[in-house]
Amino acid sequence: MKITARDLAEQLGGVLEGNGDVEVSGVASIAVASANDVTFAESAESCALAFAGVAGVILVSQGAPPSTKTLIRVPSCREAFAAVMTIFHPARLYAPGIDPSARLGAGVRLGEGVHIGPNVVLGKGVQVGDRTVVLANCVLGDGVSLGADCLLHPSNTLYSKVKIGCRVIMHAGCVLGSDGFGYVRKASGIAKVPQIGGVLIEDDVELGAHVTIDRATMNWTVIGSGTKIDNQVQIAHNVQIGRNCLIAGQVGISGSVRLGDGVTLGGAVGLVDQVEVGANAMVGAFSLVTKDIPPGQSFWGIPARPGMDAKREHAALRRLPGLLKSLRAQGRAGTPSPAETEK
């Protein structure tokens, strides 16, 4: 596929500068872009590199410097570049139909244009919306519902009482609706608390590979519309996640946690049970949240605390060896330990 810079600018709603007849057929980073590629530059440094390179078309911000290259000025370089990538690499289309190896239970209802792949199992009363794609080896329990235009990659497992909205993407190996970690101790051992709730995934959610979301003890574990969740994230029972949240890989969210709209959790963040993170708050990677976080705040560390406090404490710890050495030289730090004496 080839497209001229002029037509590309029109599709992006950008302002063309330079030769509008230049044809491009792909996308690439600045370092490897050829004369047939589109790239983007959003900083002064990246503009300098791109202008010195051979890329056929460069997406730049409104305030970028002029160049002899063919430019398309756009409000957001990254958003425009994502749109260009979609033009050259459109989503794969799946032909409607049901693979002969699929197993469909009684009362299954399939919308128009649905694709059901090999070895898929649909339980009793499953509902699948229009144009939804369910790929190989997925298992949907009794009564599961999927909205329109969803994409389930291979080997997803949805227990009963799971409801999925429209335009949801689930990458391989997700498990939704498994029992929450609910137990009580008694004299004779540990008794299981029945988990009779469900999981609700709202519209436009994307789940990375091997995400696990537990059913609620009662009511629903909820993932709000537009939220994006990275690989290997564990979400426990009764968790309520707001809209348009970003949750990075290996996050662990304990039971009954509540996240407001627009929350960002960095990689490997842990949250203890029943804490609340306010709207638009951010938690840095490898942090442990043990108390509520106010809306709009940035927290970091173990335990998580306001970001500036955590940075000051970290900086102070790095200076501690030098301070101790100075105090010893002044005879004010006490007697060093045997290990310190050996050093």
C-alpha positions in Angstrom: 0.0 0.0 0.0 1.2 3.5 -0.9 -0.2 6.9 0.0 1.0 10.4 -0.8 2.0 12.8 1.9 -0.9 15.1 0.8 -3.5 12.3 1.3 -1.9 11.3 4.6 -2.1 14.8 5.9 -5.7 15.0 4.9 -6.6 11.8 6.7 -4.7 12.9 9.9 -6.2 16.4 9.8 -2.6 17.8 9.8 -0.9 20.7 8.0 1.4 19.6 5.1 4.7 21.3 4.5 6.9 20.3 1.6 6.4 17.9 -1.3 2.9 16.6 -1.0 3.5 14.1 -3.9 6.0 12.0 -1.8 4.7 8.5 -1.5 5.2 6.4 1.6 4.4 2.7 2.3 5.3 2.1 5.9 6.3 3.4 9.3 9.6 3.2 11.1 11.6 4.8 13.9 13.9 7.7 13.1 17.1 5.5 13.2 15.9 3.0 10.6 13.4 5.0 8.5 13.9 4.9 4.7 12.6 7.3 2.1 9.5 5.1 1.9 8.6 5.5 5.6 6.8 7.8 7.9 8.4 8.6 11.2 7.7 11.2 14.0 9.7 13.6 16.0 8.3 15.3 19.1 11.4 17.0 20.7 14.1 19.3 19.5 16.7 16.5 19.6 14.5 14.0 17.7 13.7 16.7 15.1 17.4 17.3 14.5 17.9 13.6 14.0 14.9 13.2 11.8 15.7 16.2 9.6 19.2 14.8 9.1 17.8 11.4 8.1 16.1 10.0 5.0 12.5 9.4 6.2 10.0 10.3 3.5 7.5 12.0 5.8 8.0 13.3 9.3 5.2 14.0 11.8 6.0 17.0 14.0 4.3 19.2 16.5 2.8 22.6 15.7 5.8 24.3 17.2 8.6 22.3 15.6 11.2 24.1 13.5 10.9 24.3 9.7 12.8 21.9 7.5 13.4 21.1 3.9 11.9 17.6 4.5 8.2 16.9 4.0 6.5 17.5 7.3 3.0 17.0 8.6 2.2 19.2 11.6 -0.2 17.7 14.0 -1.5 18.4 17.6 -0.1 15.2 19.0 2.8 13.3 17.2 2.2 10.1 19.1 -1.6 10.0 18.4 -1.0 10.8 14.7 1.7 8.1 14.4 -0.6 5.5 16.0 -3.2 6.5 13.4 -0.6 6.1 10.6 0.4 2.7 11.9 -3.3 1.6 11.7 -3.4 2.8 8.1 -0.5 0.6 7.1 -1.1 -2.2 9.5 -4.9 -2.6 9.8 -6.3 -5.1 12.2 -6.7 -8.6 10.9 -10.2 -9.5 9.7 -11.7 -12.9 10.5 -14.2 -14.5 8.3 -17.6 -15.2 10.0 -18.2 -18.8 10.8 -17.9 -21.6 13.4 -15.0 -24.0 13.2 -16.3 -27.6 13.1 -14.3 -28.5 16.2 -16.1 -25.9 18.4 -18.6 -27.1 21.0 -21.7 -25.0 21.6 -24.0 -25.6 24.5 -27.8 -25.4 24.5 -29.2 -21.9 24.1 -26.1 -20.2 22.7 -26.9 -17.0 20.9 -24.4 -15.6 18.3 -24.7 -12.2 16.7 -24.0 -11.4 13.0 -20.5 -11.8 11.6 -19.2 -13.8 14.6 -16.0 -15.9 14.3 -15.6 -19.0 16.5 -12.2 -20.7 16.2 -11.0 -24.2 16.7 -11.7 -26.1 19.9 -13.7 -23.2 21.4 -16.2 -24.3 24.1 -19.3 -22.2 24.7 -21.4 -23.2 27.7 -25.2 -23.1 28.0 -26.8 -19.8 27.3 -23.6 -18.0 26.2 -24.3 -14.8 24.2 -21.8 -13.4 21.7 -22.3 -10.0 20.1 -22.0 -8.9 16.5 -18.6 -9.3 14.8 -16.9 -10.6 17.9 -14.0 -13.0 17.4 -13.3 -15.9 19.8 -10.0 -17.7 18.8 -8.8 -21.2 19.4 -9.2 -23.0 22.7 -11.2 -20.4 24.5 -13.7 -21.6 27.1 -16.7 -19.6 28.0 -18.8 -20.9 30.9 -22.5 -21.1 31.2 -24.3 -17.7 30.9 -21.2 -15.7 29.8 -22.0 -12.7 27.6 -19.7 -10.9 25.2 -20.6 -7.6 23.5 -20.1 -6.5 19.9 -16.6 -6.2 18.3 -14.7 -8.0 21.0 -11.5 -10.0 20.3 -10.5 -13.0 22.5 -7.1 -14.3 21.6 -6.4 -18.0 22.1 -6.8 -19.9 25.4 -8.9 -17.5 27.4 -11.0 -18.9 30.1 -14.2 -17.2 31.3 -16.1 -18.8 34.2 -19.8 -18.4 34.5 -21.2 -15.1 35.6 -18.8 -13.0 33.6 -20.1 -10.1 31.5 -18.0 -8.4 28.9 -18.9 -5.1 27.2 -18.2 -4.1 23.6 -14.8 -3.7 21.8 -13.0 -5.6 24.6 -9.6 -7.2 23.7 -8.3 -10.1 25.8 -4.8 -11.4 25.0 -3.9 -15.1 25.5 -4.3 -16.9 28.7 -6.5 -14.6 30.7 -8.7 -16.2 33.4 -11.8 -14.3 34.5 -14.2 -15.3 37.2 -12.0 -17.7 39.2 -12.8 -17.8 42.9 -11.6 -15.0 45.1 -9.2 -15.9 47.9 -11.9 -16.1 50.6 -11.3 -18.4 53.6 -11.9 -18.3 57.3 -9.8 -20.1 60.0 -11.6 -22.5 62.4 -10.6 -25.0 65.0 -10.5 -27.9 62.5 -8.6 -26.0 59.8 -9.5 -23.5 57.0 -13.0 -23.2 55.6 -13.8 -21.8 52.1 -16.1 -18.8 51.8 -18.3 -19.4 48.7 -17.6 -16.9 46.0 -21.0 -16.3 44.3 -20.5 -12.9 42.6 -19.3 -12.2 39.1 -16.9 -10.2 36.9 -18.0 -7.2 34.9 -15.7 -5.8 32.1 -17.1 -2.6 30.6 -16.6 -1.3 27.1 -13.2 -0.6 25.4 -11.1 -2.5 28.0 -7.9 -4.3 27.0 -6.4 -7.1 29.0 -2.8 -8.2 28.5 -1.7 -11.9 28.5 -2.4 -13.9 31.6 -4.4 -11.4 33.5 -6.5 -13.0 36.2 -9.6 -11.3 37.6 -11.4 -13.0 40.5 -15.2 -13.1 40.8 -16.7 -11.1 43.7 -17.7 -12.9 46.9 -21.0 -11.2 46.2 -22.0 -8.6 43.6 -19.3 -7.8 41.0 -15.7 -7.2 40.5 -15.7 -4.3 38.0 -13.2 -3.1 35.4 -14.3 0.4 34.1 -14.6 1.4 30.5 -11.4 2.3 28.6 -9.1 0.8 31.2 -5.9 -0.9 29.9 -4.2 -3.7 31.9 -0.8 -5.1 31.1 0.4 -8.7 31.3 0.3 -10.9 34.4 -1.8 -8.7 36.6 -3.8 -10.2 39.5 -7.1 -8.5 40.5 -8.8 -9.9 43.5 -12.4 -10.3 44.5 -14.7 -7.2 44.9 -12.1 -4.8 43.3 -13.7 -1.7 41.7 -11.5 -0.2 38.9 -12.6 3.1 37.4 -12.6 4.3 33.8 -9.5 4.9 31.7 -7.0 3.5 34.2 -3.5 2.3 33.1 -2.2 -0.7 35.0 1.3 -2.0 34.2 2.6 -5.5 34.3 2.8 -7.7 37.4 0.6 -5.5 39.5 -1.2 -7.2 42.4 -4.5 -5.7 43.6 -5.9 -7.2 46.8 -9.6 -7.7 47.7 -12.0 -4.8 47.8 -9.5 -2.2 46.5 -11.1 0.8 44.8 -9.4 2.8 42.0 -10.9 6.0 40.8 -11.0 7.1 37.1 -7.7 7.8 35.4 -5.4 6.0 37.9 -2.0 4.9 36.8 -0.2 2.0 38.5 3.5 1.3 37.6 4.9 -2.1 37.1 4.9 -4.6 40.1 2.9 -2.3 42.3 1.1 -4.0 45.2 -2.1 -2.8 47.0 -3.2 -4.2 50.3 -6.9 -5.0 50.7 -9.6 -2.3 51.0 -7.4 0.8 50.2 -8.7 3.5 47.9 -6.7 5.3 45.2 -8.3 8.6 44.1 -9.0 9.7 40.6 -5.9 10.5 38.4 -3.5 9.4 41.1 -0.2 7.8 40.1 1.7 5.1 41.9 5.4 4.5 40.9 6.8 1.1 40.0 7.5 -1.5 42.8 5.6 0.5 45.4 3.4 -1.0 48.1 0.2 0.9 48.8 -0.9 0.4 52.4 -3.1 3.5 52.9 -5.6 5.5 50.8 -4.1 7.8 48.2 -5.8 11.2 47.6 -7.0 12.1 44.1 -4.3 13.5 41.7 -1.4 12.6 43.9 1.9 10.8 43.0 3.0 8.2 45.4 6.1 6.0 45.4 8.1 3.6 47.6 7.6 0.9 50.3 5.3 1.8 51.9 4.0 4.2 49.2 4.2 7.8 50.3 4.1 11.2 48.5 6.6 11.2 45.6 8.7 14.1 46.8 9.0 12.7 50.3 10.1 9.3 48.9 12.7 11.0 46.7 14.1 13.1 49.6 14.4 10.0 51.8 16.1 8.0 49.0 18.6 10.8 48.4 19.2 11.0 52.2 19.9 7.3 52.3 22.5 7.6 49.6 24.3 10.2 51.6 24.2 8.2 54.8 27.5 6.3 54.4 29.4 9.6 53.8 27.7 11.3 56.8 28.6 8.4 59.1 32.2 8.5 57.9 32.3 12.2 58.6 30.8 11.7 62.1 33.2 9.0 63.0 36.1 11.3 62.0 34.7 13.8 64.4 34.4 11.1 67.1 30.6 11.5 67.3 29.3 8.3 65.6 30.0 5.9 68.4 32.1 2.7 68.2 32.0 1.0 64.8 30.8 -2.5 64.6 33.3 -5.4 64.0 32.2 -5.6 60.4 32.9 -1.9 59.9 36.3 -2.3 61.7 37.3 -5.0 59.2 36.5 -2.7 56.3 
